[in-house]
Each structure stands twice: as structure tokens, then as C-alpha cells.
Amino acid sequence: METTGSNLIFLDALVIFFYLGATLALGAYFSRYVKSSGDFLLAGKSLPFWAIGMSIVVSDIGAIDMVSGAGAAYRFGLAQANFDWLGSMPALVFVAFVFVPFYWRSGVYTLPEFLGRRYGRGVRGFQTIIWTGFMLSMLAVMLWTSAVFLGTVLGWPRQTAIWLTVAVVGVYTFAGGLTAVVMTDVIQMVIMFVGAGALLGLSLWKVGSVSALVHTISSRGPEYANYFRLLLPNDAPTPYPWSGILFGLGVVLSTAYFSSNQAVIQRVFGARSEWDAKASVLLAALFKLFIPVLIMGPGLAAAALYPHLKDPDSAVPTLVRDLLPPGLTGLVFAAFFAALMSSVDSYLNSSTTMLITDAYRPAYGALAGRPPSDRHCLFLGRGLTLGLIVLAGAAAPFVDRFTTIYVAIQTLFSLFQGPTLAVLLLGVLWPRANHAGGFAGLLVGVLCAGLLNLTGKKLFPSEEPFLFVAFWSFLVSLGTVAAVSWLTPPPPESSLRGLVWRFVARDAEAQALLREQLEK
Amino acid sequence: MQELLQRLVDSAALPLLKPWMDPIHAFLNGLPPWSWRLAVCAYLAIGGLWAAFLKREAVFRGAPSQARWRDLRLWLPLILLPYLLLYLLL
């Protein structure tokens, strides 16, 4: 059979190019529905629950997870699955029934916008800077991951891989906005599940069976005694002791991630009804059950088949290279592209939304004395989409300078997730929380997280203490918001209507007021 | 710069924080495995089931119909049970 000059044969290349072409066509098709900035950024509030649920899962599971998630499973074993199981289900149920009704009824576009209405401009600005910086960094890392994967397996030049991804994702996100992002995510989830399932099936077939897999690895010695356990002792030499998993991941990081990550919740803002918004998050909780099996299963199989890989992250590329027959390799590559693009498009659309809603609109309003026109925002949204993806593409090669970028990203995440959750939680549940308390809570929480990151290795039973950092910074932030709010004047009740649990759940008048504000 | 900051933080913060943290982790280290499993399963169960007690009106708000399958409280056991089984068995 003909080859493409790399490990990919013609049939595989055909599958990949068909997939990329279909994705672009789908984006072009949905561009006809984009008539306003609301259509572009929030899909005109028309999305059904099943599409959003699939989109949440597939946006959350990116190419980084397909490579590094499997790599971490290869290295640390089954405990890695906690990130999708304990680190998802309770948080998603909580988000579905507490935060989603809030976001939905307050009619906001972004989390900083919600926090800005609840606390004031200082908190909104702080959150906008943090989240935009984080999402842009993630975009560059995702593009670099793509370059590394394609370069390792296919021998493509890394610049080519980066700019090909930039072109495809940029074009359909530019054209179709959130609708295109969510609808392509639906296709991408199906392809990801089929491709990852095929890889899992073949690798298990090569090992023999699940029990053969367990036997092969467990018989290697006592150091593998905990390899197939979900919960590990507090003093075990692992980044994931049970206390960190329960308190740091289960209580803080996962709740913060699903309730405040713009890339995840923007889909919820685009739902066609409040019921669809809640149902979509619950559906995502159900789908998350399968993710560790599909993503980490190949990593465990690689541990049985290739026990001496120098780099655990090469587990999946090695399986792809050695096990997959012609045609199926193309499908797994399509799955990889699907995982990559679904995350890149989400972060791209969300960064754009945040910059327009939380930076441009307030700045324009302050300077011009009136809000920018809708057409103006749509034009800017599309321009920013292209500008940001090109910027991320140009920045991607710099990621190579950081050897521990994945840990750096996790550490960066732990710096602000705990404080953000504390401020959000008290803002939603406690009417007494005020602007001074919210701002102080964020500032002190981030500083505390920074301090704990520096001392964490000597303070906590883990070499990578980000789970503990998130938990303690959450508690410190919670205490700071409460203390400062008590010591300063309470916010006027009129400013809380529609924004605090007590007033949103029962106050129909507040809903009408918010709708009126939005229409203006 | 980072090294200097690290040394500064270590000398200033560690003596303050360590006496608080060490007993907590000594206590957690001493807990038997069944207690962690119980704690995690309880968190999952509470995290998954509290919403089952929400009012019907809150659950159905915005739903296009009152069909039984749209009652989100009925989705919760379906979602929760597989997770509970995983943490009980693995």
C-alpha cells in the first residue's frame, strides 16, 4: 500500500483528511445561523442538553489528557482515574443544581461578569486577568502537544503541525462561533470514543485480558502493590494520597473547575432552557464515567506491554505506532485531533467571550458613554478569534523551553481555583459577602496559594502538593471573605436581587428586573 | 531570585505552619483504609443524593414537558450507582 512518507499509510491519511474536511464543512454550515454577537458567543441560547453534555466532556478531555493522562496512568496506576470519577461526579451534580440555575437566571455571558455584578469591578477585573491569561497559556500548550504527538509518530515538522491545527480550528470557530464549537464537539466525542475504544480493545487483546493485565503488572514486585487501587495511603510515595484526592480534588479543585471554568460553563450559558442547562451537566457526569477507561486503559496496557519506557507520555504514541492496523491508525489520529480541536475551539471561543464581555465592553462604555453596537461586537469577536489562535500558534514553540509544563499548568491552576471557589460560593450563598470581602478573599487566597506552593514539598506528604495547596488556599480565602465582609458595611439588598440564592430562588420580580437590564 | 524567595519563605513560614500541619497528617496517616473508603463513598453519596430532595418545581423549571424522564431527580441514582460501585470495589 502507498505511504505518505511517514508511518501513516494512504488509507489513514484519507480518514484524517476526510475528518478534517467534514469538521470544516460543519463549521461553515453553522455560520449561517450567526447573525449577532449573542449567536456567536452563546449560540443564541438554542443548544439542546445532549449536545452541551457531550461538548462539556469532550472540551474537558483534550489531547493533553490523551497523551499525559495515559502517561500518568502508566506511571502511577489506577489512582489517576480519580480525576474523572471522584473529581467529577459530586462537583457536576452540585454545579447542575446550585450554580447553573444562578448563571442561567442572571443572564450573564461569563463568570467574571457574574462576579462583577455580585461584588463589583475589582473582583471582575481580577478574575478576567487570571482566566484570560490561563486560557491563552493552555491554548499554546495544546498546540504544542499536537506538534509533539504528530512529530513523534508521523515525523511531521512541528511548525507544520501547529499551523495546520491553527488553520482548521481557527476557520470553523471564526465562522460558526459557539454553535459550531458545540456541534463539532458532538461529532468529535463520537470519534474520540470510537478511536480510543479501538486502541483500548487492541491493546487489551495484545495483553490477553484484564486479569492478565493485573497479573502481569502486580507480579513485578511490592512497589506495584497499590497500582490497581483507587485510594492510596496518605504517606504513600505518590502525588495522589487519598486525603489530597478527597479534600483537594473532590471538594475544591473539581467544584471550582466545573463551576468557574469559562470553557466548560459557556456551553451552559448557551442552553435553550434552564432545564436543558441542568440536564446537560448531569449527562456530562454520566459520560465522565467512561473517560478513565478510554483514556487511562491504554496507559495501563502499555505498562504491561512496555515496562521500560523512558518517558511515560510516550505510552499512547508507542501503542499507536506498534499495534494499530492500517485505517484504524487514521481513526485514532482523528480521535486525537478531535480531542485536541474540541479543547482548542472551546478555549478560543471562551477567551474571546471573556475579552469582549469583561474587558472591551466595560472599557468602551467608560470611554464612549454608551455600549458598543452588537455588529461591532460580532466583528470584534471574529477578529479576536483569529488573532488569539495565531498568537497561541506563535507562542506554542516557546512551551518547549519548559520541561515540566504540565506540572506548571497544574500549579498555576491551584493558585487561583481555591480562592475563586470560595468567593463564588459565598457570593451565591451568603448575602452578607461584600465587595471588600470578595476582593480581599481573592487576593489573600492567591497569595496563600503562592506561599504554600513554595513550601508545599516540606509541608505536605506529596512531591506535587497542588491538591493540598488548592484545599488550604480555599479555606483561607473562605475565612478572609467572611471576616472582611463582617468588618465592613453589608451590600445593599437591592444590589443582590437575582444574584444570591435566597433572592434568585424566590424572587420573580428580580428576574423581571434582570431581564429588563439585559434588554437595555 | 526564586532561590532567595524560597529561603525567605522557608525560614519565615515553615516554623509557623509545620506545627499545625504535622499533627493533621500524622492523624490522617494513622487512619485505617476502610475509613478512607467510607469517607469517599459518603462524599459521593451525599454529593449525589442531596439534590434528590429538591422541589419538583425547581427540577422541572424550563422543561418543555412534565414527562417522567425529565425529572432530573430520577437521573441521580443512575449516575451515582456506578461511581459508588467503583469506589467500593477498587
Interface residues (C-beta under 8 A of the other chain):
Chain A: L78 W85 L86 M89 P90 A91 V93 F94 A96 F97 P101 W104 F228 R229 L230 L231 P233 N234 D235 W242 S243 I245 L246 G250 V251 S273 E274 W275 D276 A277 K278 A279 L282 A285 L286 L289 L451 L454 T455 K458 L459 F460 P461 A505
Chain B: L5 Q6 V9 D10 A13 L14 L17 K18 M21 H25 L28 N29 L31 P33 W36 R37 A39 V40 Y43 L44 I46 G47 G48 A51 L54 A58 V59 F60 R61 G62 A63 P64 R70 L72 W75 L76 L78 I79 L80 P82 Y83 L86 Y87 L90
